[in-house]
Amino acid sequence: MIDTEVETSLFSGREEILARLEQRLEALKKGYRQNVGLVGPRFIGKTFILCEFLHRIRKDPEIIPVYISLTPSDFEGLVERWLGSLLQGFLASQNISFPEEFQLLVKISRTYIPKTLEKMREVKKHTFQKRTAVAFRELLSLTASLREETGKKIVLILDEFQSLGALDLTDPFGLFGKEMMIQKDTFYLATSSEPHRAREIFHERLSLLFGNFEVIEVDPFDSATLHKWMAVRFPEIQMPDSDFRLLSYLFNNHPFYIDLFLEAARLHSLKKNISVWSREMMLETIQESLFSERGFLNQHFESEIQSLVRLGRHPRPFVKILLAVANGRVKLLQIAAYAGKKGPETKKMLQRLMGEGMVEKRGSFYLLPDPLFRFWLRNVFQLKDRELGPDNIKARAYFESRLLDEVRKIEEEDRKDLTERVESLFREFRNDIAEINEKKIMCPTFLEIASRPTNGRFFPMLGRAVKGRWVCQVFRDSVTETDVTSFVDELKHFRKKIQRKIMVTLGGIDLNAKLIAQEAKIQIWDLKNLNSLLDLYGKLKIIPQ
């Protein structure tokens, strides 16, 4: 039995996602099916959400929940796993205990679903005869057979569904999409640890279904949720707000990394018999976790580098590309020059890394989406790589100085006014194509940037470029209808044409205010949008006070 307080901490920040999944389940039972894509980087907590969702819906007598892991394997292995998962899901819905062995699953199920088992035999036969396309179509149709034979609706969870693209099939997503259109009583929940790849599949391969496919992003915790989670998960660790904000910046509020780090901090304090949290202890633990050969986070990232062997016999060129991007070479030609490769070859290698989810392309930028991995590549892997001695003494000392520099940089940036930080971002624009909300925007080189006080309430920032002007207002608190209408009135006082009107809404915006802004053709950047742009330009993200 899970303690109520612990359970609350585990699901805080994820309850909204679980509630949306349960809403989709209720809609399915009423005859309206909307499929869901659950996307987010690895280790962000998608599996945890799936486990809890499965735990809840297994109690529902109208539903057969089926979980299938699509991690890369040969087609025969996938078929075996798919069939076994369907049978286990069915037996669980009947409150029948089931074994792991496939033949025993078949034997127990024969009394209840003989027609579905007959179709399964056909799938196995086509698979054995190497008629892969036919076998895959039949495999996808099994949920319809199960629905017809049991009268129950199906929740089919396809974990890492982008792996279907690795199957030896001409168009697996086309076949998947056609079957999905037909099966109105099957709710498809597709997960992916490669968000950009997943969105590409939704848009391009499953375009006919996109309107009926809701994409839910699993993001790192916000600061308030992280505070609550830490208070229950590590109640003995009491740290000042300044240290908490440092951790938020360094670890990007990533629950997996924070958990590993705080566990290391707990062990560190026990080892040294330290009972009170201190900045010194925090920095020592960061160094141990990220730099030491035995450090949890160092070992985690080392395994990421070692995994590059699957891209080719010689992974070193891929490592050089990762190092290029980690060091701020984010355009194709910059990366090619750093890696000593030609542009077309570099582009192909970047595409391979994108396929692995290690690199993302956002407009004209390439980015390592994990900030802590970038920091480790620059300040640990790269330093050790250059160290000639086996003891890494110089590299360790250099890492300590780099870490202290990073801490100073974070604290200096964190003290700056928010408008000043946005203005600093705008000064980095060089006629680049960036991406916000899956839409590409041109970020021009500004000839002049200045703040212009208007009526004492608004202090919009003006950027003048060759082909037009930008006006941007930063709102720290929640934006209301009055805020938007007042801002719209202020914009009328500008004599010259405004190319882009922007409201940065760090505290959120209510629905009516958002509609008024959209009608006035004002672009809304929330905290996530702004932080995404800051990240592209190598600047620290903003963490609300």
VOTORTOR-869672 format. One record per residue (C-alpha): residue number from 1; x, y, z. Coordinates in steps of 0.05 Angstrom, whole numbers, plus 5000, padded with zeros to 4 digits. Layout:
BEGIN
NODE	nr	xx	yy	zz
NODE	NUM	X	Y	Z
...
This chain:
BEGIN
NODE	nr	xx	yy	zz
NODE	1	5000	5000	5000
NODE	2	5030	5067	4979
NODE	3	5030	5122	5031
NODE	4	4982	5178	5010
NODE	5	5033	5233	5017
NODE	6	5085	5194	4978
NODE	7	5034	5178	4924
NODE	8	5016	5252	4918
NODE	9	5089	5270	4908
NODE	10	5099	5216	4856
NODE	11	5041	5239	4814
NODE	12	5045	5314	4826
NODE	13	5059	5347	4760
NODE	14	5034	5285	4723
NODE	15	4962	5283	4749
NODE	16	4940	5331	4694
NODE	17	4967	5283	4641
NODE	18	4934	5223	4676
NODE	19	4868	5262	4680
NODE	20	4871	5276	4605
NODE	21	4883	5203	4590
NODE	22	4824	5183	4634
NODE	23	4781	5235	4597
NODE	24	4799	5202	4531
NODE	25	4781	5134	4561
NODE	26	4712	5159	4583
NODE	27	4701	5189	4514
NODE	28	4718	5121	4482
NODE	29	4666	5087	4525
NODE	30	4615	5137	4501
NODE	31	4631	5125	4428
NODE	32	4680	5181	4414
NODE	33	4752	5159	4403
NODE	34	4812	5207	4403
NODE	35	4881	5176	4400
NODE	36	4938	5204	4441
NODE	37	5012	5213	4429
NODE	38	5052	5217	4494
NODE	39	5120	5246	4476
NODE	40	5181	5268	4516
NODE	41	5255	5255	4523
NODE	42	5281	5191	4554
NODE	43	5278	5184	4630
NODE	44	5227	5241	4636
NODE	45	5174	5196	4667
NODE	46	5131	5169	4610
NODE	47	5137	5097	4634
NODE	48	5116	5118	4703
NODE	49	5054	5151	4674
NODE	50	5038	5089	4632
NODE	51	5044	5043	4693
NODE	52	4997	5085	4734
NODE	53	4947	5092	4677
NODE	54	4948	5016	4666
NODE	55	4939	5005	4740
NODE	56	4877	5048	4740
NODE	57	4844	5021	4677
NODE	58	4855	4948	4693
NODE	59	4799	4956	4743
NODE	60	4750	4977	4688
NODE	61	4705	4918	4666
NODE	62	4690	4951	4598
NODE	63	4763	4956	4577
NODE	64	4819	4910	4555
NODE	65	4885	4946	4566
NODE	66	4943	4921	4524
NODE	67	5015	4946	4531
NODE	68	5066	4931	4475
NODE	69	5138	4952	4477
NODE	70	5163	4967	4406
NODE	71	5236	4973	4423
NODE	72	5277	4953	4362
NODE	73	5277	4878	4346
NODE	74	5267	4834	4286
NODE	75	5197	4825	4259
NODE	76	5189	4755	4287
NODE	77	5207	4779	4356
NODE	78	5158	4837	4350
NODE	79	5101	4789	4330
NODE	80	5115	4743	4389
NODE	81	5115	4802	4437
NODE	82	5052	4833	4406
NODE	83	5012	4768	4410
NODE	84	5034	4753	4481
NODE	85	5016	4824	4503
NODE	86	4946	4818	4473
NODE	87	4933	4752	4509
NODE	88	4960	4779	4575
NODE	89	4918	4841	4569
NODE	90	4855	4800	4556
NODE	91	4867	4752	4614
NODE	92	4882	4810	4661
NODE	93	4815	4842	4641
NODE	94	4781	4776	4661
NODE	95	4817	4775	4728
NODE	96	4852	4710	4707
NODE	97	4923	4701	4729
NODE	98	4969	4686	4671
NODE	99	5038	4656	4660
NODE	100	5094	4687	4619
NODE	101	5102	4628	4571
NODE	102	5065	4641	4505
NODE	103	5039	4570	4495
NODE	104	5008	4570	4564
NODE	105	4975	4637	4549
NODE	106	4944	4606	4487
NODE	107	4920	4545	4525
NODE	108	4885	4587	4579
NODE	109	4854	4635	4528
NODE	110	4827	4581	4481
NODE	111	4762	4574	4519
NODE	112	4747	4649	4515
NODE	113	4772	4676	4448
NODE	114	4779	4619	4398
NODE	115	4767	4664	4337
NODE	116	4822	4713	4357
NODE	117	4870	4655	4369
NODE	118	4855	4629	4300
NODE	119	4874	4697	4271
NODE	120	4937	4695	4313
NODE	121	4955	4629	4281
NODE	122	4947	4661	4213
NODE	123	4994	4718	4233
NODE	124	5046	4667	4256
NODE	125	5039	4629	4190
NODE	126	5049	4691	4148
NODE	127	5109	4710	4191
NODE	128	5141	4642	4182
NODE	129	5130	4646	4107
NODE	130	5164	4715	4106
NODE	131	5100	4749	4082
NODE	132	5116	4807	4127
NODE	133	5067	4860	4100
NODE	134	5008	4811	4104
NODE	135	5029	4789	4173
NODE	136	5034	4861	4197
NODE	137	4964	4879	4170
NODE	138	4935	4818	4205
NODE	139	4972	4835	4268
NODE	140	4942	4905	4269
NODE	141	4872	4876	4258
NODE	142	4874	4831	4320
NODE	143	4846	4885	4366
NODE	144	4783	4888	4322
NODE	145	4776	4813	4329
NODE	146	4785	4817	4404
NODE	147	4733	4872	4408
NODE	148	4683	4832	4368
NODE	149	4693	4768	4408
NODE	150	4692	4800	4478
NODE	151	4647	4860	4469
NODE	152	4700	4902	4505
NODE	153	4736	4963	4479
NODE	154	4811	4962	4473
NODE	155	4865	5010	4498
NODE	156	4927	4994	4458
NODE	157	4991	5025	4485
NODE	158	5048	5025	4434
NODE	159	5111	5044	4473
NODE	160	5164	5077	4428
NODE	161	5118	5072	4368
NODE	162	5169	5107	4322
NODE	163	5207	5040	4323
NODE	164	5156	5014	4273
NODE	165	5196	5052	4222
NODE	166	5254	5004	4231
NODE	167	5213	4944	4208
NODE	168	5228	4914	4140
NODE	169	5164	4941	4110
NODE	170	5151	4991	4054
NODE	171	5104	5036	4093
NODE	172	5090	5011	4164
NODE	173	5059	5077	4186
NODE	174	5013	5078	4125
NODE	175	4988	5008	4143
NODE	176	4982	5028	4216
NODE	177	4943	5091	4197
NODE	178	4893	5054	4153
NODE	179	4878	5003	4207
NODE	180	4872	5058	4260
NODE	181	4820	5094	4217
NODE	182	4777	5031	4216
NODE	183	4781	5010	4288
NODE	184	4737	5062	4323
NODE	185	4733	5020	4387
NODE	186	4808	5017	4398
NODE	187	4841	5075	4434
NODE	188	4913	5081	4410
NODE	189	4962	5111	4460
NODE	190	5029	5119	4424
NODE	191	5091	5139	4463
NODE	192	5158	5164	4438
NODE	193	5224	5186	4468
NODE	194	5240	5223	4404
NODE	195	5191	5282	4404
NODE	196	5213	5313	4338
NODE	197	5212	5246	4302
NODE	198	5143	5231	4332
NODE	199	5114	5297	4309
NODE	200	5143	5285	4240
NODE	201	5106	5218	4237
NODE	202	5041	5249	4261
NODE	203	5045	5305	4211
NODE	204	5072	5269	4150
NODE	205	5058	5194	4157
NODE	206	4992	5199	4195
NODE	207	4969	5266	4168
NODE	208	4897	5242	4156
NODE	209	4893	5224	4229
NODE	210	4928	5284	4259
NODE	211	4863	5320	4274
NODE	212	4842	5260	4315
NODE	213	4910	5251	4349
NODE	214	4924	5293	4411
NODE	215	4997	5302	4427
NODE	216	5014	5308	4501
NODE	217	5084	5329	4518
NODE	218	5117	5304	4582
NODE	219	5162	5360	4605
NODE	220	5209	5368	4665
NODE	221	5177	5389	4730
NODE	222	5162	5462	4742
NODE	223	5196	5492	4803
NODE	224	5135	5488	4848
NODE	225	5124	5415	4832
NODE	226	5198	5399	4841
NODE	227	5196	5431	4910
NODE	228	5137	5388	4931
NODE	229	5168	5325	4902
NODE	230	5234	5337	4938
NODE	231	5200	5351	5004
NODE	232	5169	5281	5004
NODE	233	5223	5242	4967
NODE	234	5282	5272	5007
NODE	235	5252	5303	5070
NODE	236	5320	5304	5106
NODE	237	5350	5350	5053
NODE	238	5337	5423	5071
NODE	239	5369	5470	5022
NODE	240	5364	5546	5014
NODE	241	5327	5575	4955
NODE	242	5392	5598	4923
NODE	243	5418	5526	4919
NODE	244	5351	5501	4896
NODE	245	5352	5550	4838
NODE	246	5423	5529	4820
NODE	247	5401	5456	4816
NODE	248	5340	5477	4774
NODE	249	5386	5510	4724
NODE	250	5440	5456	4723
NODE	251	5392	5397	4720
NODE	252	5336	5431	4681
NODE	253	5285	5406	4733
NODE	254	5293	5337	4704
NODE	255	5263	5288	4755
NODE	256	5309	5230	4736
NODE	257	5373	5272	4743
NODE	258	5350	5307	4806
NODE	259	5332	5240	4837
NODE	260	5401	5211	4820
NODE	261	5436	5273	4846
NODE	262	5398	5278	4912
NODE	263	5409	5203	4924
NODE	264	5483	5216	4913
NODE	265	5479	5275	4961
NODE	266	5446	5231	5013
NODE	267	5501	5179	5007
NODE	268	5555	5234	5008
NODE	269	5527	5263	5073
NODE	270	5525	5194	5106
NODE	271	5596	5178	5083
NODE	272	5624	5243	5112
NODE	273	5576	5245	5172
NODE	274	5547	5312	5149
NODE	275	5477	5327	5176
NODE	276	5468	5398	5149
NODE	277	5462	5417	5075
NODE	278	5515	5465	5050
NODE	279	5537	5496	4984
NODE	280	5604	5462	4992
NODE	281	5571	5393	4999
NODE	282	5527	5408	4938
NODE	283	5587	5425	4894
NODE	284	5625	5364	4919
NODE	285	5565	5320	4902
NODE	286	5558	5350	4833
NODE	287	5632	5337	4820
NODE	288	5626	5266	4845
NODE	289	5563	5252	4805
NODE	290	5586	5282	4739
NODE	291	5661	5274	4739
NODE	292	5679	5212	4780
NODE	293	5683	5146	4742
NODE	294	5634	5117	4794
NODE	295	5587	5177	4791
NODE	296	5515	5160	4774
NODE	297	5507	5214	4722
NODE	298	5576	5204	4692
NODE	299	5561	5130	4682
NODE	300	5494	5147	4652
NODE	301	5524	5194	4601
NODE	302	5582	5147	4586
NODE	303	5531	5095	4567
NODE	304	5500	5145	4519
NODE	305	5567	5154	4485
NODE	306	5580	5079	4482
NODE	307	5512	5069	4450
NODE	308	5539	5105	4388
NODE	309	5572	5041	4366
NODE	310	5505	5020	4337
NODE	311	5512	5076	4285
NODE	312	5575	5047	4256
NODE	313	5641	5012	4269
NODE	314	5675	5078	4283
NODE	315	5633	5122	4329
NODE	316	5686	5176	4337
NODE	317	5659	5221	4280
NODE	318	5591	5221	4314
NODE	319	5623	5239	4380
NODE	320	5658	5298	4346
NODE	321	5591	5323	4320
NODE	322	5560	5318	4389
NODE	323	5619	5358	4417
NODE	324	5611	5410	4362
NODE	325	5538	5422	4381
NODE	326	5553	5420	4455
NODE	327	5606	5474	4444
NODE	328	5556	5521	4410
NODE	329	5568	5503	4337
NODE	330	5494	5497	4321
NODE	331	5492	5511	4246
NODE	332	5508	5458	4194
NODE	333	5571	5492	4166
NODE	334	5597	5506	4236
NODE	335	5588	5433	4256
NODE	336	5620	5408	4191
NODE	337	5681	5453	4202
NODE	338	5689	5430	4274
NODE	339	5682	5356	4255
NODE	340	5727	5363	4194
NODE	341	5673	5336	4148
NODE	342	5639	5361	4085
NODE	343	5569	5390	4092
NODE	344	5529	5333	4059
NODE	345	5565	5280	4100
NODE	346	5555	5320	4164
NODE	347	5481	5328	4148
NODE	348	5473	5252	4140
NODE	349	5508	5240	4206
NODE	350	5464	5291	4240
NODE	351	5403	5256	4212
NODE	352	5428	5190	4242
NODE	353	5437	5224	4310
NODE	354	5368	5255	4303
NODE	355	5340	5185	4290
NODE	356	5371	5164	4357
NODE	357	5338	5223	4392
NODE	358	5406	5253	4412
NODE	359	5401	5314	4367
NODE	360	5341	5357	4346
NODE	361	5334	5405	4288
NODE	362	5296	5469	4303
NODE	363	5294	5514	4242
NODE	364	5366	5526	4221
NODE	365	5393	5504	4288
NODE	366	5417	5435	4312
NODE	367	5411	5424	4386
NODE	368	5426	5372	4439
NODE	369	5359	5375	4475
NODE	370	5388	5353	4542
NODE	371	5425	5413	4575
NODE	372	5459	5370	4627
NODE	373	5486	5323	4573
NODE	374	5514	5385	4537
NODE	375	5547	5409	4601
NODE	376	5578	5339	4613
NODE	377	5604	5335	4542
NODE	378	5638	5402	4546
NODE	379	5664	5399	4617
NODE	380	5676	5326	4632
NODE	381	5681	5282	4570
NODE	382	5720	5333	4529
NODE	383	5768	5348	4586
NODE	384	5782	5274	4600
NODE	385	5789	5262	4526
NODE	386	5846	5312	4523
NODE	387	5880	5289	4587
NODE	388	5942	5247	4573
NODE	389	5952	5218	4643
NODE	390	5908	5162	4671
NODE	391	5891	5199	4736
NODE	392	5856	5259	4703
NODE	393	5885	5306	4756
NODE	394	5888	5366	4710
NODE	395	5819	5351	4681
NODE	396	5789	5346	4751
NODE	397	5819	5413	4772
NODE	398	5795	5444	4707
NODE	399	5725	5416	4718
NODE	400	5723	5447	4787
NODE	401	5739	5515	4758
NODE	402	5688	5506	4702
NODE	403	5635	5486	4752
NODE	404	5648	5548	4794
NODE	405	5647	5591	4732
NODE	406	5579	5561	4713
NODE	407	5552	5574	4783
NODE	408	5574	5647	4779
NODE	409	5544	5654	4709
NODE	410	5478	5625	4733
NODE	411	5474	5671	4794
NODE	412	5492	5733	4754
NODE	413	5441	5717	4700
NODE	414	5388	5700	4751
NODE	415	5394	5769	4782
NODE	416	5381	5805	4716
NODE	417	5314	5838	4699
NODE	418	5271	5794	4654
NODE	419	5264	5848	4601
NODE	420	5340	5855	4600
NODE	421	5347	5780	4588
NODE	422	5297	5782	4530
NODE	423	5334	5842	4501
NODE	424	5400	5804	4506
NODE	425	5367	5746	4468
NODE	426	5344	5792	4412
NODE	427	5415	5819	4404
NODE	428	5438	5749	4385
NODE	429	5392	5744	4324
NODE	430	5428	5739	4258
NODE	431	5374	5729	4206
NODE	432	5364	5659	4233
NODE	433	5305	5612	4224
NODE	434	5282	5588	4292
NODE	435	5224	5545	4312
NODE	436	5169	5560	4363
NODE	437	5107	5518	4372
NODE	438	5128	5477	4312
NODE	439	5125	5541	4270
NODE	440	5187	5571	4238
NODE	441	5200	5645	4247
NODE	442	5254	5690	4218
NODE	443	5296	5723	4273
NODE	444	5326	5784	4239
NODE	445	5390	5821	4255
NODE	446	5367	5883	4292
NODE	447	5400	5949	4275
NODE	448	5374	5978	4340
NODE	449	5341	5952	4404
NODE	450	5314	5998	4457
NODE	451	5260	6000	4511
NODE	452	5207	6054	4501
NODE	453	5165	6073	4562
NODE	454	5095	6092	4540
NODE	455	5042	6110	4591
NODE	456	5081	6086	4652
NODE	457	5048	6018	4651
NODE	458	5080	5988	4590
NODE	459	5154	5986	4574
NODE	460	5156	5951	4507
NODE	461	5221	5933	4474
NODE	462	5230	5957	4403
NODE	463	5274	5922	4353
NODE	464	5288	5956	4287
NODE	465	5311	5913	4229
NODE	466	5321	5927	4155
NODE	467	5253	5900	4136
NODE	468	5210	5920	4195
NODE	469	5202	5929	4270
NODE	470	5187	5883	4328
NODE	471	5150	5905	4391
NODE	472	5155	5860	4451
NODE	473	5124	5868	4520
NODE	474	5144	5822	4578
NODE	475	5088	5806	4627
NODE	476	5113	5774	4692
NODE	477	5044	5760	4722
NODE	478	4982	5726	4693
NODE	479	4955	5766	4634
NODE	480	4882	5788	4634
NODE	481	4835	5816	4581
NODE	482	4849	5887	4608
NODE	483	4924	5877	4599
NODE	484	4915	5856	4526
NODE	485	4866	5911	4507
NODE	486	4909	5964	4540
NODE	487	4970	5938	4503
NODE	488	4932	5938	4437
NODE	489	4913	6011	4450
NODE	490	4986	6028	4462
NODE	491	5007	5995	4397
NODE	492	4962	6044	4359
NODE	493	5008	6101	4380
NODE	494	5066	6073	4340
NODE	495	5071	6111	4275
NODE	496	5113	6062	4234
NODE	497	5088	5994	4213
NODE	498	5101	5937	4262
NODE	499	5123	5872	4231
NODE	500	5116	5829	4293
NODE	501	5078	5842	4358
NODE	502	5098	5797	4416
NODE	503	5072	5786	4486
NODE	504	5117	5745	4532
NODE	505	5069	5716	4583
NODE	506	5112	5686	4638
NODE	507	5054	5679	4687
NODE	508	5005	5651	4637
NODE	509	4945	5682	4601
NODE	510	4871	5670	4608
NODE	511	4831	5644	4549
NODE	512	4792	5708	4532
NODE	513	4856	5749	4535
NODE	514	4889	5699	4489
NODE	515	4832	5705	4438
NODE	516	4836	5781	4439
NODE	517	4912	5778	4428
NODE	518	4903	5730	4370
NODE	519	4851	5775	4338
NODE	520	4900	5833	4343
NODE	521	4953	5788	4310
NODE	522	4997	5789	4372
NODE	523	5043	5730	4379
NODE	524	5042	5699	4448
NODE	525	5106	5669	4477
NODE	526	5096	5632	4542
NODE	527	5153	5612	4588
NODE	528	5165	5547	4550
NODE	529	5168	5583	4482
NODE	530	5216	5636	4509
NODE	531	5261	5584	4542
NODE	532	5263	5545	4478
NODE	533	5290	5606	4441
NODE	534	5340	5622	4497
NODE	535	5365	5550	4493
NODE	536	5375	5555	4417
NODE	537	5420	5616	4427
NODE	538	5460	5584	4484
NODE	539	5429	5627	4539
NODE	540	5404	5604	4606
NODE	541	5331	5589	4612
NODE	542	5287	5631	4657
NODE	543	5263	5600	4722
NODE	544	5206	5639	4755
NODE	545	5219	5667	4825
